[in-house]
Amino acid sequence: MAKGSGGTRGAAGGGKSRFANIPGLQAIQDTKLRNEIISALDDYEKEFGVRLENISLAKLKDNVGGETYYKDKILLNSKVFTTSDNVKAVMKSAYDTGLLNKTNSPLKHIMVHELAHATWTPGYKSSNKSAQKEVLSAYRKFLKDSSAKGWGAYSKSKYTEFFAEAVAKHMYGTKDKHTQAVADIIKKYKL
Ligand SMILES: [Zn+2]
């Protein structure tokens, strides 16, 4: 977050969260939706630390599952992030088709998935070569493990999606040795 933009915490938004005043989130009219996003940021902060707070709505392609990310910001699809119920409906279809691993918090799932990408993606400024080697190794072990349960197809598409889905599963779904491996890498390298 740019210096100077974080000095009004608590002044608006009602919550005590330091994320309550992220400028880009003020465009979200549905208070419930905004509060759930802030709550996901708080959860991530507690677990791993949040290092990117530039989050805003944007017009994205329809086929983007709700949000995307760039080097220094997270963009939430403005067509999806209209209300809390709408985000949940979009996530429900991703759960029903087996694309994403199920969690008990679909809205927070999508947020921490993108936060995971934002904090570490190869080629980004947060890129860490040693971490990359370890994520790749964890991914290969995961692919070989036929007993791994509750994982969606997306986590098997590439190691960066495995990484992001592992974070969501670790925080809001069923933890296992693969989610733990990813959590350990994040903590080890302070990703
Ligand atoms: Zn992703």
Residues whose N, C-alpha, C, O or C-beta is under 5 A from the ligand:
A	BS01	ZN	E161 A164
